[in-house]
Amino acid sequence: MSLKGYKITEEHRKNLSLAHKGQKPWMLGKKHTEETKEKIRQKTIIQMKKSGGYWKGKKRDRAIIEKMILARKDLIPWNKGIKTGIIPKSAFKKGHTMSEETKQKISDKLKIIKKGYKPMCSFKKGHSWTNEIKQKISQTLKRKYNTGELISPNYKDRDVGIAGLHQRLKKIKGSATKYICVDCGKQANEWSNNSHKYLLDFSDFSPRCYSCHKKFDKAYEKLLKIKN
């Protein structure tokens, strides 16, 4: 009875599954005899020869290889005497050593090529700057950052805190201790913001001593209370 075109229902599938449950494979724990293996091998060879794919991915016997060599012995290669421009693999021999003359020729040619070669980057691997050059680079970068020629990628134009403003002010104008207090004439200790708005305007900061700074801030607080 042919089952071609017959579709198995879900109920039939379940019945088949239940019927086969608990059954063990007939070859479980068994091994083929050498005689059976040989029969399987011979049958497989016949079938593979018919399909034309016997040698695909298979190892050939030494006797068959010798037969193939003898069959191709009198054949003339299709490209014999023709310059194809293809470098054969045999040109690169394992363990082959060049003569001193060949080595010298290669060396001379490479030197000529290197003379006209310009590297993309002047920084060489393993190269180290002298302390003098390092100092010069550091001074140049500091000057450019302080004058505003160079801007750091982390630089913020807005929403800068009081601490950030004081850090920038110290970099540009230096420490307040280098200046004289604008109120009493003594040595200054801190930078004081004149408008109390803390804008990105460094001309709005003045050097003051501790006591004058406190007096200045208290006077501003009193003005605010009066206005409110």
matplotlib code that plots the C-alpha trace (Angstrom):
import matplotlib.pyplot as plt

x = [0.0, 1.4, 1.3, 2.2, 0.1, -1.3, -1.3, -1.0, -3.4, -2.4, -4.3, -2.4, 0.9, 0.0, -1.0, 2.3, 4.3, 2.5, 3.1, 6.8, 7.4, 9.7, 11.1, 14.8, 16.8, 17.5, 21.3, 21.6, 24.7, 25.5, 28.4, 28.6, 30.9, 33.9, 32.0, 29.0, 31.2, 32.9, 29.5, 28.3, 31.5, 31.3, 27.6, 28.4, 31.3, 28.9, 26.3, 28.8, 30.3, 26.9, 26.2, 29.7, 30.6, 32.8, 36.0, 34.4, 36.1, 37.5, 41.1, 42.4, 44.3, 48.0, 47.3, 44.6, 46.9, 49.7, 47.2, 46.2, 49.9, 50.5, 47.4, 48.5, 52.2, 52.0, 49.7, 51.2, 50.2, 47.9, 50.1, 53.5, 55.7, 53.1, 54.0, 50.8, 52.3, 51.1, 53.8, 53.6, 53.6, 56.8, 58.6, 58.4, 60.4, 60.4, 63.9, 65.1, 68.0, 68.8, 72.3, 74.2, 74.0, 70.2, 70.0, 72.1, 69.9, 66.8, 68.4, 69.5, 66.0, 64.4, 66.8, 65.8, 62.1, 62.6, 64.4, 61.2, 59.0, 57.4, 55.8, 52.2, 53.1, 56.5, 56.1, 58.2, 57.5, 59.9, 60.9, 61.2, 61.4, 64.2, 63.3, 64.1, 61.6, 59.0, 59.3, 58.9, 55.8, 54.3, 54.9, 53.5, 50.3, 49.8, 50.2, 47.7, 45.1, 45.5, 45.1, 42.2, 44.0, 43.3, 40.1, 39.9, 37.2, 35.8, 35.5, 31.9, 30.7, 27.6, 26.5, 29.9, 30.0, 31.8, 34.7, 35.1, 35.3, 37.9, 40.0, 39.9, 40.7, 43.7, 45.0, 44.7, 45.5, 47.3, 46.9, 45.3, 48.2, 50.4, 48.2, 47.4, 43.9, 41.9, 40.2, 43.0, 46.2, 47.5, 48.4, 45.3, 44.2, 41.2, 39.5, 36.2, 33.4, 32.3, 28.8, 28.1, 26.7, 29.7, 29.6, 32.3, 33.9, 37.3, 37.5, 34.6, 36.9, 39.1, 41.8, 40.9, 42.1, 40.0, 38.5, 37.8, 36.2, 33.8, 32.9, 32.3, 30.0, 28.1, 27.5, 26.0, 23.7, 22.4, 21.6, 19.6, 17.6, 16.8, 15.7, 13.5]
y = [0.0, 3.3, 6.3, 8.9, 12.0, 10.7, 13.2, 11.9, 13.4, 14.7, 11.9, 9.3, 11.0, 10.7, 7.0, 6.2, 8.1, 6.1, 2.8, 3.4, 4.7, 2.5, 0.6, 0.3, 0.6, -2.9, -2.1, -0.7, -2.2, -4.3, -4.0, -5.0, -8.0, -7.5, -9.5, -7.2, -4.1, -5.3, -5.9, -2.4, -0.9, -2.7, -1.8, 1.9, 1.9, 0.6, 3.2, 6.1, 5.1, 5.2, 8.7, 9.9, 11.3, 8.5, 10.4, 13.5, 14.1, 10.5, 9.3, 7.4, 4.1, 4.0, 1.5, 3.8, 6.8, 4.9, 3.9, 7.6, 8.7, 6.1, 7.2, 10.8, 10.2, 10.8, 13.8, 17.2, 20.2, 22.7, 25.6, 24.1, 26.7, 29.5, 32.4, 32.9, 35.3, 33.1, 32.3, 28.6, 27.3, 25.4, 28.8, 29.1, 26.2, 25.2, 25.5, 27.4, 29.9, 32.9, 33.5, 36.5, 38.2, 38.0, 39.2, 42.3, 43.1, 43.0, 45.1, 47.8, 48.0, 48.4, 51.2, 53.1, 52.7, 53.8, 57.0, 58.4, 57.1, 59.7, 58.3, 59.4, 60.2, 61.6, 60.0, 56.8, 53.8, 53.7, 57.4, 59.5, 63.3, 65.0, 66.9, 70.2, 69.5, 68.3, 71.5, 73.6, 71.7, 72.1, 75.9, 76.4, 74.5, 76.3, 79.7, 78.7, 77.4, 80.5, 83.0, 81.1, 80.0, 76.4, 75.2, 71.9, 69.4, 69.4, 73.2, 74.4, 77.9, 77.7, 76.2, 76.5, 76.3, 78.7, 76.2, 75.8, 79.6, 80.0, 77.2, 79.0, 82.4, 80.9, 79.5, 82.8, 85.4, 83.2, 83.0, 86.0, 86.0, 87.6, 90.7, 93.5, 93.8, 96.4, 97.7, 97.9, 97.6, 94.6, 91.2, 89.6, 86.0, 85.3, 86.3, 88.1, 88.5, 92.1, 91.6, 88.4, 87.0, 84.7, 85.2, 84.0, 87.4, 87.3, 91.1, 91.0, 89.4, 91.4, 90.3, 90.8, 89.8, 87.6, 90.4, 92.7, 89.8, 89.1, 92.8, 93.1, 90.1, 91.2, 94.6, 93.0, 90.7, 93.8, 95.5, 92.5, 92.4, 96.1, 95.6, 92.6]
z = [0.0, -1.1, 1.3, -1.4, -0.9, 2.4, 5.3, 8.8, 11.3, 14.7, 16.4, 14.2, 15.2, 18.9, 18.5, 16.8, 19.5, 22.3, 20.4, 20.1, 23.6, 25.7, 22.6, 22.4, 19.1, 17.6, 17.4, 20.9, 22.5, 19.4, 16.9, 13.2, 12.4, 10.1, 7.4, 7.6, 7.5, 4.4, 2.7, 3.6, 2.3, -1.1, -1.5, -0.7, -3.3, -6.0, -5.1, -5.0, -8.3, -9.9, -8.4, -9.5, -6.1, -4.8, -4.5, -3.1, 0.3, 0.3, 0.8, -2.2, -1.9, -2.9, -5.7, -7.3, -7.1, -8.9, -11.6, -12.1, -12.3, -15.0, -16.9, -16.9, -17.6, -21.3, -21.1, -22.0, -19.7, -21.4, -20.5, -21.4, -23.1, -22.4, -20.0, -17.9, -15.3, -12.5, -9.9, -9.1, -5.5, -6.2, -6.5, -2.8, -1.5, 2.1, 3.5, 0.4, 1.2, -1.0, -2.2, -0.9, -4.3, -4.3, -0.7, -1.7, -4.7, -2.5, 0.1, -2.4, -3.9, -0.5, 0.4, -2.8, -1.9, 1.7, 0.6, -1.0, 1.8, 4.2, 7.3, 8.1, 11.7, 12.9, 16.4, 16.3, 18.4, 21.3, 20.8, 23.9, 24.2, 26.1, 29.3, 27.6, 24.8, 27.3, 29.2, 26.1, 25.0, 28.5, 28.6, 25.1, 26.0, 29.3, 27.5, 24.8, 27.3, 29.6, 26.7, 25.2, 22.0, 22.8, 24.5, 26.4, 25.1, 28.7, 28.8, 29.7, 28.7, 30.8, 34.1, 35.7, 39.5, 41.8, 42.4, 38.6, 38.1, 40.8, 39.2, 35.8, 37.5, 39.3, 36.0, 34.2, 36.9, 39.3, 43.1, 44.9, 47.4, 44.6, 44.7, 47.2, 48.7, 46.8, 50.0, 52.7, 50.7, 52.6, 51.1, 49.5, 50.4, 48.2, 44.9, 45.5, 43.0, 42.7, 41.3, 43.3, 40.0, 39.3, 35.5, 33.1, 33.3, 35.1, 35.2, 37.7, 40.3, 42.7, 45.2, 48.9, 52.3, 54.6, 56.7, 53.7, 51.8, 54.8, 55.2, 51.4, 51.4, 54.5, 53.0, 49.9, 52.1, 54.0, 50.6, 49.5, 52.8, 52.4, 48.8, 49.8]

ax = plt.figure().add_subplot(projection="3d")
ax.plot(x, y, z, "-o")
ax.set_aspect("equal")
plt.show()
